[in-house]
Amino acid sequence: MRSTCSLYVDAGYLLASAATRVTGTSLRGGIHVEYPPLIRTLIDTAETLSGLPALRVHWYDSARNGVPDTQQERIGELSKVKLRLGRFGVNGEQKGVDLRMGLDLVAHARNGASDVFFLVSGDDDLAEAVEEAQVHGIQVVLLAVPTLAGKPHGVSRHLIRAADELDSIDGAAIDAAVLKVDRKPEPEPEHALITPQPTPRPAPHQVVAAAPRPAVRTPLDLASTISPVPAFPRQESVLAYSASTGTVAQVLPGYTDHDRLIDEVVRRVITSFLKSACSEDKLELQRARPSISRDVDRALLQDASDLMQLYDLDEGIRNQLRTRFWEIYDKS
């Protein structure tokens, strides 16, 4: 059997990291991906680094109930691509993807499927599978998406220590295949474009009777008779700079660095969503309120994990992200 190399691609990692490179947030809806050239880039990179022909690209992603959508079916039809699907959990997180990748790495290593495995992922949970594959004489190389500064994005240090080598995918090739979605403003409804006609004024001899006052008092009438509720003591605000928007905002005392990072993540995701979403997407988001759509919620958690350098976010941070999302979204 001739020597070959194989690729194992965590699509969640690849697309989230590429989106972060292009848009500043991992929201996958904020990018348009040309998959054939992107996968071709991965194959070319692996073949160049190993000096071996690529046997196959194993593409791991999540799908509703494990059933591929139209885009995933097209990816699975590409030359040398094997589609491997997990599913979405109740809260929108990936289920079964890491397990499939780990099992395949170990099984293929035992069978001697290839001499070099290229792993496109940053997940700490794959470290043990990498080490088990190495026991069978397989060389495992990590392929990371580079940040704009050229550093590997979102790769666990434990995984780096387990692998034989860490290399990066060509950033220019990623930028050519992964494009930022920036929708043009949608046209106003036709009725909004009609110039309102002025109301005709009554003739001099015509008497217009005043509208009778309603017998039942309106909430506005009632409100005018109620004494105002004393306000809380005013707190002096301070200024805070947002790197995502380039603006300075006023915040109250007690606004910690933790709060600033939370708000930074939320603003990045909201900015990307508003630029890329159509009116139907925005309406669907509002209909699900107070829940947050799976893609948006996943981006919030992923971006917070990256920015805070926390592999696993506790429930307090998760709840704060989701609460602040709606608070900031309403002001956007």
C-alpha positions as MATLAB code, in Angstrom:
seq = 'MRSTCSLYVDAGYLLASAATRVTGTSLRGGIHVEYPPLIRTLIDTAETLSGLPALRVHWYDSARNGVPDTQQERIGELSKVKLRLGRFGVNGEQKGVDLRMGLDLVAHARNGASDVFFLVSGDDDLAEAVEEAQVHGIQVVLLAVPTLAGKPHGVSRHLIRAADELDSIDGAAIDAAVLKVDRKPEPEPEHALITPQPTPRPAPHQVVAAAPRPAVRTPLDLASTISPVPAFPRQESVLAYSASTGTVAQVLPGYTDHDRLIDEVVRRVITSFLKSACSEDKLELQRARPSISRDVDRALLQDASDLMQLYDLDEGIRNQLRTRFWEIYDKS';
ca = [
       0.000    0.000    0.000;
       1.384    3.410   -0.940;
       2.016    6.054    1.715;
      -0.690    8.723    2.083;
      -1.872   11.476    4.396;
      -5.423   12.012    5.691;
      -7.249   15.075    6.969;
      -9.696   15.267    9.884;
     -11.554   18.566    9.819;
     -13.702   19.911   12.635;
     -15.964   22.172   10.548;
     -17.146   23.987   13.671;
     -13.598   25.009   14.537;
     -12.587   25.807   10.954;
     -15.588   28.014   10.149;
     -15.754   29.732   13.550;
     -12.050   30.572   13.404;
     -12.281   31.729    9.796;
     -15.297   33.888   10.655;
     -13.398   35.425   13.564;
     -10.500   36.215   11.235;
     -12.797   37.844    8.663;
     -15.499   39.511   10.783;
     -14.158   39.647   14.346;
     -16.719   37.146   15.668;
     -17.311   33.408   15.239;
     -20.913   33.870   14.013;
     -21.119   31.549   10.977;
     -24.055   33.465    9.529;
     -21.744   36.448    9.055;
     -19.701   34.700    6.353;
     -20.194   33.113    2.954;
     -17.919   30.125    2.301;
     -16.712   28.814   -1.039;
     -16.195   25.217    0.075;
     -14.463   23.668   -2.971;
     -11.488   26.077   -2.921;
     -11.341   25.976    0.890;
     -11.130   22.179    0.965;
      -8.688   22.247   -1.927;
      -6.490   24.543    0.167;
      -6.550   22.051    3.039;
      -5.567   19.187    0.738;
      -2.772   21.190   -0.898;
      -1.425   22.229    2.517;
      -1.379   18.644    3.797;
       0.253   17.277    0.652;
       2.914   20.009    0.634;
       3.803   19.584    4.313;
       3.893   15.774    4.226;
       5.120   15.193    0.686;
       2.381   12.545    0.397;
      -0.842   12.363   -1.632;
      -4.054   12.907    0.333;
      -6.160    9.793    0.785;
      -9.298   11.474    2.100;
     -10.769   14.487    3.899;
     -13.006   13.527    6.816;
     -15.411   16.438    7.372;
     -17.090   16.572   10.803;
     -20.062   18.828   11.463;
     -23.374   18.937   13.347;
     -26.803   18.504   11.779;
     -30.346   18.521   13.045;
     -31.115   14.921   14.066;
     -27.948   13.911   12.227;
     -29.562   14.609    8.827;
     -27.402   16.684    6.440;
     -28.729   19.950    5.079;
     -28.362   20.958    1.431;
     -24.949   22.557    1.927;
     -23.591   19.553    3.813;
     -24.810   17.215    1.089;
     -22.877   19.252   -1.475;
     -19.754   19.091    0.663;
     -20.116   15.317    0.961;
     -20.286   15.059   -2.833;
     -16.904   16.747   -3.313;
     -13.969   14.612   -4.432;
     -12.119   12.823   -1.588;
     -14.523   14.170    1.074;
     -16.187   11.885    3.620;
     -19.037   13.567    5.532;
     -19.286   12.640    9.216;
     -22.184   14.203   11.134;
     -23.023   14.643   14.778;
     -26.158   16.312   16.069;
     -27.260   19.396   17.981;
     -28.059   19.160   21.676;
     -30.998   20.797   23.452;
     -29.057   24.041   23.944;
     -27.636   24.094   20.432;
     -24.217   22.665   21.307;
     -22.509   20.029   19.162;
     -23.053   16.422   20.214;
     -21.097   13.441   18.946;
     -18.653   15.356   16.730;
     -15.633   15.072   19.028;
     -16.445   11.431   19.765;
     -16.632   10.571   16.061;
     -13.341   12.318   15.381;
     -11.597   10.583   18.263;
     -12.897    7.134   17.338;
     -11.930    7.602   13.678;
      -8.417    8.781   14.563;
      -7.804    5.694   16.695;
      -9.478    3.196   14.332;
      -7.702    4.531   11.243;
      -4.363    4.533   13.067;
      -4.817    0.904   14.067;
      -5.636    0.012   10.466;
      -2.686    1.978    9.106;
      -4.981    3.979    6.816;
      -2.343    6.706    6.317;
       1.102    7.609    7.578;
       0.344   11.216    8.542;
      -2.883   12.562   10.023;
      -3.645   16.279    9.704;
      -6.073   17.468   12.354;
      -7.931   20.763   11.786;
      -9.262   21.399   15.271;
      -8.426   23.091   18.531;
     -10.445   20.909   20.880;
      -8.739   19.808   24.077;
     -10.878   16.640   24.188;
      -9.033   15.180   21.192;
      -5.645   15.056   22.947;
      -6.100   11.478   24.186;
      -7.174   10.250   20.735;
      -4.100   11.920   19.210;
      -1.811   10.161   21.674;
      -3.499    6.805   21.022;
      -3.028    7.247   17.265;
       0.659    7.997   17.821;
       1.059    4.704   19.690;
       0.330    2.985   16.347;
       3.123    4.833   14.577;
       1.035    7.660   13.080;
       2.353   11.206   12.916;
      -0.335   13.724   13.897;
      -0.002   17.338   12.717;
      -2.314   20.160   13.795;
      -3.469   22.610   11.131;
      -4.711   25.854   12.674;
      -6.478   28.879   11.256;
      -4.166   31.869   11.740;
      -5.333   35.102   13.289;
      -4.623   38.360   11.488;
      -1.491   38.547   13.634;
      -0.396   35.150   12.295;
      -0.928   33.192   15.532;
      -2.929   29.919   15.660;
      -6.499   30.644   16.653;
      -8.275   28.761   19.419;
      -6.005   25.716   19.760;
      -5.783   24.100   23.188;
      -2.287   24.009   24.677;
      -2.931   20.440   25.817;
      -3.691   19.477   22.204;
      -0.558   21.265   20.982;
       1.563   19.314   23.459;
      -0.009   16.029   22.357;
       0.489   16.574   18.605;
       3.766   16.114   16.746;
       3.676   19.471   15.033;
       1.619   22.662   14.706;
       1.254   24.394   11.330;
      -1.088   27.032    9.953;
      -3.351   27.143    6.925;
      -2.490   29.888    4.466;
      -4.314   33.011    5.650;
      -4.614   34.505    2.160;
      -6.298   31.321    0.897;
      -8.798   31.471    3.772;
      -9.555   35.120    3.020;
     -10.189   34.238   -0.626;
     -12.611   31.417    0.218;
     -14.353   32.910    3.260;
     -16.141   36.176    2.510;
     -17.808   38.605    4.892;
     -21.577   38.903    4.371;
     -22.676   42.520    4.248;
     -26.250   42.782    3.045;
     -27.437   45.943    1.343;
     -30.270   47.807    3.103;
     -33.583   46.306    2.046;
     -35.949   48.605    0.106;
     -38.757   50.301    1.978;
     -42.271   48.870    1.509;
     -44.203   50.508   -1.306;
     -46.659   52.181    1.047;
     -43.761   53.894    2.799;
     -42.727   55.553   -0.472;
     -46.096   57.237   -1.043;
     -45.991   60.934   -0.254;
     -48.802   61.726    2.201;
     -51.364   64.205    0.858;
     -52.145   67.264    2.985;
     -55.471   67.150    4.844;
     -57.950   69.574    3.170;
     -58.753   72.598    5.296;
     -62.478   73.316    5.993;
     -64.199   76.115    4.119;
     -64.608   79.414    6.012;
     -68.352   78.852    6.495;
     -67.893   75.246    7.633;
     -67.926   74.643   11.391;
     -65.927   71.712   12.704;
     -67.129   70.338   16.020;
     -64.530   69.462   18.612;
     -64.202   65.777   19.404;
     -66.071   64.910   22.607;
     -63.925   63.994   25.596;
     -64.213   60.285   26.388;
     -66.223   59.427   29.458;
     -63.591   56.914   30.631;
     -60.293   58.468   31.625;
     -57.305   57.271   29.661;
     -54.065   55.972   31.207;
     -52.475   59.298   30.284;
     -55.163   61.166   32.265;
     -54.654   58.903   35.255;
     -50.875   59.197   35.100;
     -51.088   62.989   35.343;
     -52.763   62.714   38.766;
     -50.224   60.326   40.283;
     -47.291   61.730   42.192;
     -43.972   60.805   40.577;
     -42.047   57.933   42.141;
     -38.820   59.139   43.759;
     -35.855   58.190   41.575;
     -32.853   56.273   42.846;
     -29.854   58.425   43.753;
     -28.040   59.279   40.579;
     -24.711   57.536   40.020;
     -22.000   59.279   38.106;
     -21.023   57.318   34.996;
     -17.532   56.669   33.659;
     -16.254   56.245   30.113;
     -15.411   52.879   28.541;
     -13.899   52.237   25.106;
     -15.251   49.467   22.866;
     -12.652   47.922   20.543;
     -15.338   46.279   18.407;
     -17.171   49.499   17.579;
     -14.441   52.065   18.129;
     -16.769   54.125   20.315;
     -16.691   55.413   23.878;
     -19.709   54.608   26.060;
     -20.779   55.689   29.540;
     -21.018   52.981   32.189;
     -21.895   52.970   35.884;
     -19.423   52.426   38.735;
     -18.790   48.771   39.496;
     -18.437   48.020   35.768;
     -15.625   45.465   35.980;
     -13.187   44.109   33.400;
     -15.320   40.959   33.359;
     -18.406   43.028   32.455;
     -16.424   44.845   29.772;
     -15.360   41.569   28.145;
     -18.939   40.271   28.218;
     -20.223   43.443   26.540;
     -17.381   43.355   23.993;
     -18.351   39.825   22.952;
     -22.051   40.676   22.761;
     -21.482   43.820   20.666;
     -19.283   41.960   18.181;
     -21.892   39.257   17.658;
     -24.756   41.743   17.361;
     -22.815   43.883   14.879;
     -22.062   40.868   12.686;
     -25.658   39.620   12.914;
     -27.218   42.969   11.995;
     -24.881   43.373    9.009;
     -25.499   39.895    7.619;
     -29.096   39.042    8.596;
     -32.092   39.665    6.360;
     -35.395   40.998    7.705;
     -36.769   37.457    8.074;
     -33.733   36.438   10.186;
     -34.271   39.424   12.477;
     -37.985   38.679   12.761;
     -37.261   35.039   13.587;
     -34.824   36.116   16.298;
     -37.480   38.325   17.878;
     -40.140   35.599   17.686;
     -37.973   33.216   19.704;
     -37.338   35.766   22.435;
     -36.217   35.388   25.224;
     -34.429   32.386   23.692;
     -31.528   33.040   21.317;
     -31.047   31.234   18.024;
     -28.572   28.366   17.988;
     -25.981   30.054   15.733;
     -26.019   33.322   17.673;
     -25.820   31.574   21.041;
     -22.957   29.388   19.834;
     -21.064   32.491   18.666;
     -21.570   34.206   22.029;
     -20.180   31.213   23.922;
     -17.309   30.601   21.497;
     -16.206   34.238   21.415;
     -16.397   34.553   25.200;
     -14.354   31.396   25.608;
     -11.687   32.737   23.249;
     -11.574   36.248   24.695;
     -11.568   35.143   28.335;
      -9.197   32.212   27.694;
     -11.649   29.854   29.422;
     -12.141   26.410   27.955;
     -15.435   25.810   29.779;
     -17.764   28.697   30.656;
     -19.733   28.405   33.889;
     -23.485   29.001   34.044;
     -23.024   32.488   35.485;
     -21.096   33.677   32.424;
     -23.513   31.937   30.040;
     -26.519   33.596   31.657;
     -24.836   36.998   31.686;
     -24.020   36.706   27.977;
     -27.627   35.872   27.095;
     -29.075   38.577   29.323;
     -26.751   41.261   28.000;
     -27.462   40.170   24.428;
     -31.072   41.319   24.617;
     -30.242   44.426   26.625;
     -27.682   45.581   24.073;
     -29.690   44.351   21.074;
     -32.650   46.525   22.098;
     -30.379   49.570   22.026;
     -28.789   48.722   18.661;
];
